[in-house]
Amino acid sequence: MEEKKFDKNSIIGFGLIFVIVMWMMYNSQQTAQKEQAEKAKQEQLQKQKNAATVTAPTQKIAATEIDSTVSDTAQLQKLQGALGRFAYSSTLPSAKESFTEISNNLMTLKIANKGGQIAEVSLKNFDKIKKNSGELVALVKNNNANLNLELQTKDNRVLNTKDLFFEPTLTKVGDNQILSMKLKTSPTAFLEYKYVLKPNDYMLDFDIHSQGLVNALNTSKPVDLLWEIKSFRNEKSISYENRYTEIYYEYKDGKVDYAGLGKQEDESPEKATFIAYKQHLFTSILLTGTPIDGAKLSSTDLVNDDKKDTIHTKLFKSTLPLAFKNGELDYKMNWYYGPADYKILNKYDRNMEDIIALGWGIFGWINKFIFIPLFGFLSSFMGLGIAIIIFTILIKIAMSPITFKSFLSQAKMKVLRPEITELGEKFKKDPMKKQQETMKLYNKAGVNPMAGCIPALIQLPFMYASFQFFPSAVELRQKGFLWADDLSSFDSVLKIPFNIPLYGDHVSLFALLASIAIFFYMKMTSGDQQMQAPQQEGMPDMGKIMKVMIYLSPIMMLIFFNNYGSGLSLYNLISNLITIGIMIVIKKYFIDSEKIHAQIQENKLKEPKKQGRFQQKLQEVMQQAEEQKKIQQQQKKK
């Protein structure tokens, strides 16, 4: 509850009492009146100390306290003088660099008296860089974060709250821990930060409230809230982690966007409702129920050399103008400090899950409605490595009818190859006529030349979705499988004594095996594809291109996967092995070239099937082109 305001007579009375008490403290005569006043003062100090040290199983005040310096006290007095109030806070025991600690079963927070801000956030269920290292992931620690309000007084002085001392009061309501941090200039005039921590929750309520400062502060323009974090490296590969470390923000009634990954990125969103400093698999988010106009965000990349710059990844800064309401500040906000987990963020119903880069359009839908639920179900009762394998098998089984149609189309095209070659020789000097006759052959035989491409195109979104899903899967973090000790990072089986550009200074075995599997897959499919793509006059030699791609694609994938999470490499390895197995089974047991040839010949004797829209359009285009060609030839003869 807020304390009642004093009237004029009360203020004068307390002022006189204060003068008398100060005179008694320095008076050498020990009178009865002094003894009573001193006793009352000691009792009051004891009550304040007891209130600041309320403890529960998860609450405590840090034992170490450092006396404030002369400069700190001078800053306090500067604030009090600038606000036109009598000295009050300088006599409180909170004018020391001490911390109030609150925690639940998920995280521990330390809030500093100086600045009233969060000085440390440690996540209890996550180890930094290496499992069982004894060091927890700390999103805030060692002065890497700063929260500050720039207060402007009536006489145009600027005061920074980060340099001033707040008085802590810790209470408990039910299972909730409530920490009030007040920057007082009198018993009834103060700026308050209120933190509310609930059990089993990464979300922290955070209110900013002022009282009795309307006559001292310049309220004609907003107060700038400055929030910055120099994000710590928490993963094995700082370059991989930095690739997914960036600012996200919500603005304009629910739209979520990001600032980008450049060396220096700046944004000025309109009506911002949350700012998220995403650090790959973890995030710090400031949310507000009141949209903020004029916000300015910046992200600076701190990694110039990933061999030397190994402590921090990026410097995030936000300036949020907070407008006064009736001469006071009154903002209901929230902090989220925790994993960048889609399922956890989605439960809050605040659009925070949109900071997880799952891909746009159909790619995001595949991740949200297929990959995340399916993988979440499997990983709930089996090891993560086995879950990836089963997950991959199920996806490939679901896609097998499409794969079968693709291979069947390739087989039909292979059977027609001799006749297509014959047409090519017959109409060698007339490419347009050759295309028309080829289309007629396809129509008579009941073969769709696009049938082999469409299934492959259908599978592409699933492949791309996997490239978004696995780097964002926080459940893979520090979970091992076979030789990989962390499926969210690369699996190094051999350290190279020098750095290879793009590749790195290590050998990832899962990445190497996945690339080999891709090579054999392309080797098996490229022959049929080359046969389906006869050389056209004036067109590139597709046969040569495919031969180059057989070797180039695995090399490109090896470079790409070597520094990516081993979970993604494992998925691609199993995916390609299953595809190769399905191809072998289909070719051996389901595709009979003689039967396909007989069926095609039988189809030729039947009435041609009605052409599809694509075939009709293609034939019309070719006919128009043929007619245009004849007209041009006639004009040349004239």
LUMPA-740705 format. One line per field, with one value per residue (C-alpha): x, y, z; residue number from 1. Coordinates in Angstrom, 3 decimals. Example, Ala and Ser with C-alpha at 12.3 -4.5 7.8 and 13.67 -1.06 7.14 Angstrom:
BEGIN
east	[12.300, 13.670]
north	[-4.500, -1.060]
up	[7.800, 7.140]
n	[1, 2]
end
This chain:
BEGIN
east	[0.000, 1.108, 1.848, -0.483, 0.768, 1.674, 0.058, 2.033, 2.000, 3.258, 6.186, 7.159, 6.863, 9.049, 11.584, 11.876, 12.186, 14.954, 16.904, 16.528, 17.676, 20.713, 21.644, 21.346, 23.556, 26.430, 25.748, 28.256, 25.686, 23.873, 20.392, 17.364, 15.753, 18.744, 18.695, 15.057, 15.586, 18.659, 16.798, 13.879, 16.256, 17.988, 14.641, 13.603, 16.847, 16.424, 12.903, 14.137, 16.964, 14.606, 12.199, 15.035, 16.179, 12.878, 13.829, 12.057, 13.459, 14.166, 14.755, 17.692, 19.662, 23.250, 25.501, 28.254, 27.645, 30.059, 29.791, 28.770, 31.462, 31.456, 30.643, 27.605, 26.307, 26.964, 24.902, 22.075, 22.233, 22.328, 19.093, 17.438, 18.562, 17.490, 14.046, 13.661, 13.239, 14.934, 17.659, 16.024, 17.549, 21.111, 20.297, 18.906, 20.938, 20.084, 22.634, 25.128, 26.056, 24.160, 21.843, 18.489, 18.265, 15.018, 14.662, 12.311, 12.965, 13.944, 16.183, 17.934, 17.901, 19.920, 18.599, 21.043, 20.272, 22.307, 20.087, 17.345, 18.096, 18.636, 22.331, 22.302, 20.051, 21.155, 19.135, 19.240, 18.582, 21.168, 24.950, 27.171, 29.088, 29.706, 27.391, 28.186, 30.757, 29.532, 28.798, 25.192, 23.974, 23.845, 21.968, 22.900, 26.126, 29.315, 27.811, 26.973, 23.490, 22.196, 18.766, 18.486, 15.887, 17.064, 15.136, 15.091, 14.327, 12.510, 15.868, 17.069, 19.337, 19.609, 19.737, 20.481, 18.805, 21.622, 23.868, 21.400, 20.360, 16.966, 15.506, 14.485, 11.424, 10.903, 7.572, 5.784, 2.149, 1.186, 3.924, 4.809, 7.882, 7.398, 10.388, 9.746, 12.753, 12.100, 14.234, 12.952, 13.219, 10.753, 8.427, 5.780, 7.852, 9.615, 10.278, 9.473, 10.485, 8.355, 9.448, 7.088, 8.523, 6.141, 7.046, 7.940, 7.901, 10.469, 8.233, 8.730, 6.235, 7.930, 6.161, 7.548, 5.673, 6.347, 4.609, 4.934, 7.543, 5.228, 6.418, 10.088, 10.406, 9.977, 6.916, 6.377, 8.313, 8.838, 11.556, 14.015, 14.287, 17.657, 18.099, 21.251, 22.852, 26.237, 25.248, 27.477, 28.680, 26.923, 27.662, 30.644, 30.785, 30.615, 30.248, 27.297, 25.680, 26.230, 24.490, 21.215, 21.768, 19.715, 17.024, 13.365, 10.515, 6.735, 5.096, 1.912, -0.662, 1.119, 3.627, 6.991, 10.204, 13.962, 16.810, 19.200, 22.657, 24.918, 27.863, 25.616, 21.830, 19.371, 15.579, 12.888, 9.638, 6.313, 4.179, 6.615, 5.107, 8.086, 11.832, 13.633, 17.392, 17.615, 20.868, 20.384, 18.852, 18.118, 16.447, 15.806, 12.496, 11.021, 7.250, 4.909, 1.145, 1.343, 2.681, 5.729, 6.241, 9.679, 11.626, 15.172, 16.978, 20.525, 22.597, 26.399, 28.360, 31.260, 32.845, 35.496, 37.661, 36.001, 39.392, 39.991, 36.515, 35.228, 33.294, 30.511, 28.542, 26.538, 25.776, 22.048, 20.680, 17.148, 15.855, 12.167, 10.467, 8.047, 5.336, 4.003, 0.366, -1.048, 2.475, 3.526, 5.050, 2.847, 3.843, 2.950, 5.720, 7.199, 10.612, 11.187, 14.568, 14.850, 15.225, 14.089, 11.755, 8.765, 6.494, 7.286, 6.964, 3.745, 2.040, 2.212, 0.039, 2.057, 3.433, 6.856, 7.107, 7.500, 11.103, 11.916, 13.072, 10.980, 10.734, 8.048, 4.903, 4.668, 8.062, 6.847, 3.588, 5.476, 7.599, 4.713, 2.162, 4.288, 7.917, 7.490, 4.539, 5.962, 9.496, 8.211, 6.158, 9.057, 11.617, 9.305, 9.981, 13.248, 16.779, 17.236, 19.489, 17.031, 14.184, 15.858, 16.219, 12.589, 11.423, 13.284, 11.929, 8.345, 8.780, 10.270, 7.525, 4.918, 6.678, 7.216, 4.080, 5.424, 8.861, 7.312, 5.477, 8.680, 10.655, 7.797, 7.755, 11.507, 11.114, 8.456, 10.627, 13.503, 11.360, 10.367, 13.938, 14.631, 11.542, 12.402, 15.904, 14.401, 12.211, 15.273, 17.099, 14.040, 13.417, 16.999, 16.695, 13.338, 13.528, 10.010, 8.516, 10.512, 9.037, 5.507, 5.945, 7.537, 4.530, 2.217, 4.213, 3.877, 0.137, -0.374, 1.732, -0.041, 3.195, 3.447, 6.987, 6.377, 5.378, 8.989, 9.609, 6.466, 7.056, 10.600, 9.297, 6.803, 9.656, 11.731, 9.680, 10.247, 13.987, 14.101, 11.915, 14.444, 17.190, 15.120, 13.852, 17.016, 19.090, 16.129, 15.504, 16.702, 15.906, 18.931, 21.269, 23.995, 22.216, 24.669, 24.388, 27.152, 30.338, 28.497, 28.344, 26.000, 23.438, 22.861, 26.497, 29.051, 30.548, 34.304, 36.173, 39.393, 41.011, 42.834, 45.948, 44.990, 41.792, 40.361, 38.319, 34.566, 35.199, 36.799, 39.475, 37.741, 36.133, 32.482, 31.862, 28.076, 28.557, 31.086, 28.797, 25.811, 27.831, 28.873, 25.231, 24.272, 26.972, 25.608, 22.028, 22.928, 24.981, 21.949, 19.517, 21.705, 21.866, 18.106, 17.886, 20.532, 18.607, 15.453, 17.178, 18.254, 20.639, 18.817, 20.394, 21.551, 20.916, 23.475, 24.636, 22.588, 24.623, 27.806, 26.011, 24.674, 28.131, 29.535, 26.667, 27.327, 30.622, 29.900, 26.731, 28.311, 31.274, 28.978, 26.911, 30.043, 31.193, 27.711, 27.136, 30.619, 29.867, 26.156, 24.526, 25.171, 21.436, 20.798, 23.638, 22.229, 18.786, 20.206, 22.354, 19.395, 17.125, 19.466, 20.145, 16.389, 15.850, 18.594, 17.017, 13.562, 15.007, 16.652, 13.470, 11.235, 13.532, 13.948, 10.417, 7.974, 9.287, 9.328, 10.602, 9.021, 5.585, 5.884, 6.876, 3.924, 1.569, 2.900, 2.416, -1.118, -1.817, -0.672, -3.428, -6.087, -7.627, -5.218, -6.109, -7.353, -4.419, -4.013, -4.005, -0.214, 0.203, -2.464, -0.848, 2.604, 1.350, -0.430, 2.752, 4.755, 2.157, 2.177, 5.961, 5.897, 3.441, 5.506, 8.582, 6.840, 5.699, 9.237, 10.602, 8.027, 8.896, 12.578, 11.819, 9.879]
north	[0.000, 3.577, 5.737, 8.687, 12.169, 14.511, 17.891, 21.140, 21.007, 17.390, 18.321, 21.226, 18.987, 16.256, 18.852, 20.178, 16.659, 15.888, 19.019, 18.159, 14.554, 15.664, 18.189, 15.490, 13.097, 15.567, 16.910, 15.711, 15.875, 12.562, 13.652, 11.513, 12.998, 11.957, 8.442, 8.003, 9.402, 7.245, 4.184, 4.975, 5.448, 2.120, 0.348, 1.927, 0.916, -2.627, -2.817, -1.662, -4.165, -6.977, -5.999, -6.082, -9.500, -11.396, -14.884, -17.888, -21.179, -19.346, -15.785, -14.068, -10.855, -11.141, -11.215, -9.072, -5.330, -2.645, 0.817, 3.492, 5.910, 9.614, 10.168, 7.879, 9.792, 13.057, 11.810, 10.972, 14.421, 15.904, 14.096, 15.178, 18.764, 18.850, 17.539, 20.102, 17.498, 17.186, 14.578, 11.214, 8.341, 9.109, 7.947, 4.570, 1.360, 0.644, 3.260, 0.443, -1.754, -4.810, -7.232, -8.868, -12.420, -14.058, -17.414, -20.183, -23.672, -22.322, -19.328, -17.089, -13.300, -10.708, -7.151, -4.417, -1.563, 0.651, 1.382, -0.946, -3.123, -6.827, -7.535, -11.299, -13.886, -17.526, -20.374, -23.399, -26.127, -25.074, -25.369, -22.953, -24.258, -27.746, -30.040, -30.469, -27.676, -26.270, -22.903, -22.064, -20.064, -16.456, -14.001, -11.155, -11.151, -9.192, -5.835, -6.990, -5.416, -1.997, -0.500, 3.247, 5.987, 9.464, 11.840, 15.520, 17.978, 21.295, 23.110, 20.995, 18.623, 15.029, 12.290, 8.643, 6.039, 3.546, 5.697, 6.057, 3.785, 2.156, 0.778, -2.914, -4.406, -8.122, -9.752, -12.958, -13.257, -16.889, -18.462, -15.170, -13.184, -9.414, -7.105, -3.373, -1.159, 2.487, 5.512, 7.813, 11.539, 11.516, 8.973, 9.872, 10.808, 8.029, 6.156, 2.450, -0.679, -3.646, -7.198, -10.173, -13.673, -16.618, -20.281, -22.411, -19.413, -17.660, -14.591, -11.822, -8.998, -5.599, -2.330, 1.207, 3.663, 7.125, 9.098, 12.673, 13.726, 15.748, 19.083, 18.209, 16.500, 17.895, 15.915, 17.753, 15.096, 11.325, 9.768, 7.605, 4.031, 2.667, -1.123, -2.759, -6.197, -7.368, -10.968, -13.732, -16.649, -19.771, -22.383, -24.339, -22.496, -18.736, -18.167, -20.585, -19.030, -15.516, -16.472, -16.762, -13.867, -10.790, -8.329, -9.156, -6.782, -6.651, -3.508, -2.188, -4.489, -7.827, -7.691, -9.284, -8.440, -8.557, -6.096, -8.330, -9.810, -7.107, -5.519, -2.646, -2.820, -0.099, -0.072, 2.391, 0.397, 2.159, 1.296, -1.323, -3.831, -6.109, -6.078, -9.441, -9.866, -13.363, -15.198, -18.286, -20.783, -18.230, -14.861, -11.787, -10.072, -6.842, -6.637, -3.732, -3.513, 0.094, 0.445, 2.702, 5.257, 6.430, 3.340, 3.072, -0.280, -1.172, -4.328, -4.302, -7.426, -7.874, -10.894, -9.770, -12.846, -15.947, -17.104, -13.947, -12.513, -15.441, -13.897, -11.785, -12.030, -8.811, -5.564, -4.829, -1.391, -0.035, 3.434, 3.442, 6.810, 6.429, 9.081, 10.581, 10.052, 12.847, 13.832, 10.341, 7.206, 4.122, 1.198, -2.480, -4.524, -8.026, -9.565, -12.983, -14.572, -18.134, -20.581, -19.603, -22.588, -22.400, -24.464, -22.410, -19.036, -20.053, -20.746, -17.066, -16.049, -12.860, -13.631, -14.257, -17.609, -15.614, -14.831, -18.488, -18.557, -21.435, -20.105, -18.184, -19.476, -23.214, -23.827, -22.318, -24.284, -27.562, -26.761, -25.544, -28.213, -31.268, -31.112, -29.505, -31.671, -34.911, -34.401, -33.159, -36.353, -38.655, -36.863, -37.096, -40.819, -41.625, -40.311, -37.337, -39.173, -42.070, -39.547, -37.881, -41.253, -42.300, -38.799, -39.026, -42.497, -41.371, -38.319, -40.429, -43.061, -40.312, -39.017, -42.483, -42.394, -39.187, -40.762, -43.816, -41.655, -39.804, -43.000, -44.512, -41.451, -41.720, -45.382, -44.519, -41.790, -44.234, -46.676, -43.904, -42.776, -44.663, -43.172, -39.687, -40.089, -41.209, -38.102, -36.023, -37.421, -37.160, -33.502, -32.509, -29.366, -28.358, -28.200, -26.800, -29.687, -32.126, -30.677, -30.927, -34.542, -35.374, -33.927, -35.999, -39.106, -38.327, -37.839, -41.092, -43.078, -41.539, -40.161, -36.780, -35.396, -33.201, -36.135, -36.737, -33.082, -32.300, -34.922, -33.644, -30.091, -31.263, -32.675, -29.487, -27.580, -30.403, -30.289, -26.510, -26.712, -29.087, -26.472, -24.077, -26.550, -28.226, -25.060, -23.755, -26.939, -26.004, -29.539, -30.797, -28.605, -30.646, -33.922, -36.490, -39.374, -41.793, -39.690, -36.339, -34.771, -31.944, -32.398, -28.627, -28.020, -29.637, -33.041, -32.783, -36.096, -34.585, -31.243, -29.705, -27.686, -24.898, -23.219, -24.004, -21.076, -21.782, -25.305, -24.650, -26.293, -29.572, -32.602, -33.290, -36.979, -36.743, -33.968, -36.107, -39.154, -37.047, -35.683, -39.191, -40.289, -37.300, -38.308, -41.843, -40.586, -38.199, -40.906, -43.198, -40.560, -38.561, -41.335, -41.393, -37.629, -37.336, -39.786, -37.746, -34.543, -34.886, -32.300, -29.433, -27.292, -24.019, -25.258, -26.192, -29.792, -31.111, -34.303, -32.410, -30.217, -33.266, -34.852, -31.701, -31.551, -35.139, -33.991, -30.330, -30.830, -33.130, -30.775, -27.793, -29.688, -30.839, -27.231, -26.178, -28.975, -28.987, -26.011, -26.692, -28.662, -32.406, -33.051, -31.552, -33.606, -36.767, -36.005, -35.540, -38.660, -40.857, -39.123, -39.851, -43.421, -44.088, -42.507, -44.676, -47.761, -46.845, -46.335, -49.760, -51.466, -49.698, -50.432, -54.066, -55.020, -52.425, -51.268, -53.743, -52.065, -54.706, -54.271, -50.499, -50.738, -53.015, -50.640, -47.676, -49.469, -50.363, -46.770, -45.658, -47.738, -46.119, -42.731, -40.093, -38.790, -35.273, -32.990, -31.181, -27.402, -27.252, -29.507, -27.605, -24.289, -25.607, -26.984, -23.731, -21.789, -24.123, -23.871, -20.097, -20.123, -22.453, -20.218, -17.142, -18.897, -19.732, -16.114, -14.864, -17.331, -16.220, -12.579, -13.321, -15.019, -11.968]
up	[0.000, -0.652, 2.378, 3.054, 2.274, 5.160, 5.485, 5.956, 9.775, 9.750, 7.514, 9.777, 12.847, 11.423, 10.328, 13.877, 15.314, 12.835, 13.836, 17.542, 17.040, 15.018, 17.724, 20.402, 18.475, 18.566, 22.039, 24.639, 27.452, 28.049, 28.988, 29.496, 26.396, 24.245, 25.637, 24.704, 21.205, 20.616, 21.833, 19.500, 16.610, 17.223, 17.392, 14.087, 12.387, 13.667, 12.267, 8.853, 8.896, 9.820, 7.035, 4.498, 5.606, 5.399, 4.357, 2.943, 1.609, -1.675, -0.367, 1.239, 1.415, 0.313, 3.361, 1.879, 2.104, 0.982, 2.546, 0.087, -0.978, -0.432, -4.111, -3.865, -0.848, -2.650, -5.593, -3.214, -1.715, -5.204, -6.030, -2.826, -3.260, -6.885, -5.974, -3.243, -0.471, 2.869, 3.414, 3.983, 1.993, 3.046, 6.583, 5.420, 5.629, 1.975, 0.837, 0.375, -2.548, -1.383, -3.176, -2.553, -3.847, -4.940, -6.649, -7.663, -8.979, -12.415, -11.800, -9.290, -9.459, -7.571, -7.455, -6.508, -4.117, -6.404, -9.368, -8.129, -11.144, -11.792, -11.304, -11.928, -13.579, -13.433, -14.966, -12.661, -15.254, -17.832, -17.689, -19.562, -22.622, -21.166, -19.244, -15.538, -15.750, -12.445, -14.064, -14.879, -17.847, -16.658, -18.842, -16.495, -14.489, -13.848, -14.882, -18.419, -18.154, -17.270, -16.566, -16.145, -16.050, -17.039, -14.791, -15.696, -12.902, -13.085, -13.109, -16.089, -14.171, -15.428, -12.802, -13.607, -11.426, -12.086, -9.855, -6.974, -4.131, -3.710, -0.493, -0.730, 0.954, 0.400, 1.188, 0.315, -0.742, -1.103, -3.205, -4.889, -3.846, -4.076, -3.975, -3.785, -4.588, -3.693, -4.448, -1.700, -1.288, 1.613, 3.211, 0.633, -2.419, -4.279, -7.486, -7.170, -9.095, -8.089, -8.953, -8.527, -8.963, -9.166, -8.597, -11.620, -13.947, -16.136, -16.330, -13.803, -13.183, -13.258, -12.431, -12.602, -10.390, -9.023, -6.308, -5.086, -7.685, -9.925, -8.528, -8.811, -12.195, -15.672, -16.777, -20.064, -21.967, -21.516, -19.362, -21.286, -20.053, -21.183, -21.196, -22.450, -22.314, -23.502, -24.219, -22.904, -24.945, -23.647, -26.331, -27.644, -30.980, -30.575, -34.338, -34.536, -31.461, -32.811, -36.050, -34.120, -31.689, -32.584, -31.471, -32.022, -31.281, -31.384, -32.734, -34.370, -32.791, -32.805, -35.666, -34.827, -36.685, -36.122, -36.521, -38.484, -38.032, -39.444, -37.667, -36.601, -36.826, -35.745, -35.639, -34.554, -34.196, -33.733, -30.711, -29.389, -26.945, -26.369, -26.973, -27.061, -26.829, -28.289, -27.564, -29.785, -27.322, -24.569, -24.469, -22.325, -23.078, -21.735, -22.259, -21.639, -21.557, -22.780, -26.360, -26.463, -29.215, -30.272, -29.207, -30.544, -30.726, -31.685, -32.022, -32.298, -33.191, -30.758, -32.472, -34.927, -34.425, -32.954, -31.640, -29.612, -28.939, -26.909, -23.995, -25.524, -28.754, -29.222, -27.438, -27.357, -26.482, -26.244, -25.443, -24.514, -23.822, -20.894, -20.875, -17.636, -16.724, -14.571, -13.639, -12.523, -14.052, -13.984, -16.201, -15.888, -17.450, -17.457, -17.796, -19.340, -18.676, -19.897, -22.781, -26.277, -26.275, -28.630, -26.376, -23.239, -24.970, -26.700, -23.339, -22.358, -25.329, -25.887, -29.403, -27.872, -29.705, -32.927, -31.976, -32.789, -36.415, -37.770, -41.321, -43.170, -44.815, -45.380, -43.735, -40.475, -40.661, -41.092, -38.039, -35.860, -36.691, -37.573, -36.452, -33.003, -31.816, -33.239, -31.974, -28.622, -28.236, -29.159, -26.996, -23.974, -23.522, -25.342, -25.746, -28.053, -30.540, -30.873, -31.072, -34.087, -35.832, -35.181, -36.108, -39.432, -40.183, -39.585, -41.816, -44.619, -44.316, -44.597, -47.708, -49.263, -51.531, -53.068, -53.398, -55.073, -57.635, -58.409, -59.031, -61.063, -63.295, -63.757, -64.746, -67.353, -68.790, -68.987, -70.997, -73.421, -73.827, -77.101, -78.775, -77.517, -78.956, -82.260, -82.377, -81.632, -84.627, -86.883, -86.117, -85.457, -87.548, -86.139, -82.293, -82.007, -83.988, -81.921, -78.704, -80.112, -81.133, -77.800, -75.993, -78.211, -77.306, -73.605, -74.033, -75.938, -73.472, -70.487, -69.064, -67.327, -67.689, -64.630, -62.430, -61.424, -60.516, -58.538, -55.797, -55.391, -55.050, -52.410, -50.339, -50.502, -47.873, -45.374, -46.016, -45.577, -42.454, -40.878, -41.408, -39.306, -36.724, -35.440, -34.786, -32.719, -30.710, -27.212, -25.969, -27.944, -25.918, -24.149, -24.955, -26.303, -28.774, -29.717, -30.050, -30.072, -26.598, -27.644, -30.417, -30.569, -31.539, -33.847, -33.030, -33.248, -33.601, -34.913, -34.198, -37.167, -36.191, -38.599, -39.746, -43.173, -44.538, -44.428, -43.105, -39.718, -37.579, -36.755, -38.388, -37.592, -38.185, -38.530, -41.125, -43.004, -43.023, -44.134, -47.062, -48.117, -48.013, -50.183, -52.686, -53.087, -53.292, -56.107, -57.806, -57.866, -59.149, -61.511, -64.152, -64.602, -64.546, -67.258, -69.414, -68.951, -70.025, -73.695, -74.953, -76.695, -79.334, -77.833, -74.312, -71.586, -71.464, -68.527, -68.445, -67.662, -65.133, -63.282, -63.215, -61.603, -59.097, -57.970, -56.470, -55.790, -53.701, -51.067, -50.720, -50.231, -47.670, -45.840, -45.454, -44.374, -41.847, -40.310, -38.055, -37.583, -34.799, -35.010, -34.560, -38.002, -39.507, -37.909, -39.338, -42.870, -42.590, -41.604, -44.136, -47.057, -45.928, -45.751, -49.186, -50.676, -49.073, -50.402, -53.901, -53.845, -52.623, -55.168, -58.088, -57.098, -56.082, -57.434, -60.800, -63.721, -66.882, -69.168, -67.591, -67.745, -71.430, -72.193, -70.371, -72.310, -75.638, -74.606, -73.698, -77.135, -78.767, -76.626, -77.224, -75.900, -72.496, -72.131, -71.608, -68.359, -68.191, -68.052, -71.098, -73.029, -72.257, -73.160, -76.470, -77.292, -76.630, -78.849, -81.660, -81.473, -81.552, -84.572, -86.421, -85.597, -86.920, -90.242, -90.635, -90.078, -92.654, -95.227, -94.624, -95.143, -98.489, -99.655]
n	[1, 2, 3, 4, 5, 6, 7, 8, 9, 10, 11, 12, 13, 14, 15, 16, 17, 18, 19, 20, 21, 22, 23, 24, 25, 26, 27, 28, 29, 30, 31, 32, 33, 34, 35, 36, 37, 38, 39, 40, 41, 42, 43, 44, 45, 46, 47, 48, 49, 50, 51, 52, 53, 54, 55, 56, 57, 58, 59, 60, 61, 62, 63, 64, 65, 66, 67, 68, 69, 70, 71, 72, 73, 74, 75, 76, 77, 78, 79, 80, 81, 82, 83, 84, 85, 86, 87, 88, 89, 90, 91, 92, 93, 94, 95, 96, 97, 98, 99, 100, 101, 102, 103, 104, 105, 106, 107, 108, 109, 110, 111, 112, 113, 114, 115, 116, 117, 118, 119, 120, 121, 122, 123, 124, 125, 126, 127, 128, 129, 130, 131, 132, 133, 134, 135, 136, 137, 138, 139, 140, 141, 142, 143, 144, 145, 146, 147, 148, 149, 150, 151, 152, 153, 154, 155, 156, 157, 158, 159, 160, 161, 162, 163, 164, 165, 166, 167, 168, 169, 170, 171, 172, 173, 174, 175, 176, 177, 178, 179, 180, 181, 182, 183, 184, 185, 186, 187, 188, 189, 190, 191, 192, 193, 194, 195, 196, 197, 198, 199, 200, 201, 202, 203, 204, 205, 206, 207, 208, 209, 210, 211, 212, 213, 214, 215, 216, 217, 218, 219, 220, 221, 222, 223, 224, 225, 226, 227, 228, 229, 230, 231, 232, 233, 234, 235, 236, 237, 238, 239, 240, 241, 242, 243, 244, 245, 246, 247, 248, 249, 250, 251, 252, 253, 254, 255, 256, 257, 258, 259, 260, 261, 262, 263, 264, 265, 266, 267, 268, 269, 270, 271, 272, 273, 274, 275, 276, 277, 278, 279, 280, 281, 282, 283, 284, 285, 286, 287, 288, 289, 290, 291, 292, 293, 294, 295, 296, 297, 298, 299, 300, 301, 302, 303, 304, 305, 306, 307, 308, 309, 310, 311, 312, 313, 314, 315, 316, 317, 318, 319, 320, 321, 322, 323, 324, 325, 326, 327, 328, 329, 330, 331, 332, 333, 334, 335, 336, 337, 338, 339, 340, 341, 342, 343, 344, 345, 346, 347, 348, 349, 350, 351, 352, 353, 354, 355, 356, 357, 358, 359, 360, 361, 362, 363, 364, 365, 366, 367, 368, 369, 370, 371, 372, 373, 374, 375, 376, 377, 378, 379, 380, 381, 382, 383, 384, 385, 386, 387, 388, 389, 390, 391, 392, 393, 394, 395, 396, 397, 398, 399, 400, 401, 402, 403, 404, 405, 406, 407, 408, 409, 410, 411, 412, 413, 414, 415, 416, 417, 418, 419, 420, 421, 422, 423, 424, 425, 426, 427, 428, 429, 430, 431, 432, 433, 434, 435, 436, 437, 438, 439, 440, 441, 442, 443, 444, 445, 446, 447, 448, 449, 450, 451, 452, 453, 454, 455, 456, 457, 458, 459, 460, 461, 462, 463, 464, 465, 466, 467, 468, 469, 470, 471, 472, 473, 474, 475, 476, 477, 478, 479, 480, 481, 482, 483, 484, 485, 486, 487, 488, 489, 490, 491, 492, 493, 494, 495, 496, 497, 498, 499, 500, 501, 502, 503, 504, 505, 506, 507, 508, 509, 510, 511, 512, 513, 514, 515, 516, 517, 518, 519, 520, 521, 522, 523, 524, 525, 526, 527, 528, 529, 530, 531, 532, 533, 534, 535, 536, 537, 538, 539, 540, 541, 542, 543, 544, 545, 546, 547, 548, 549, 550, 551, 552, 553, 554, 555, 556, 557, 558, 559, 560, 561, 562, 563, 564, 565, 566, 567, 568, 569, 570, 571, 572, 573, 574, 575, 576, 577, 578, 579, 580, 581, 582, 583, 584, 585, 586, 587, 588, 589, 590, 591, 592, 593, 594, 595, 596, 597, 598, 599, 600, 601, 602, 603, 604, 605, 606, 607, 608, 609, 610, 611, 612, 613, 614, 615, 616, 617, 618, 619, 620, 621, 622, 623, 624, 625, 626, 627, 628, 629, 630, 631, 632, 633, 634, 635, 636, 637, 638]
end
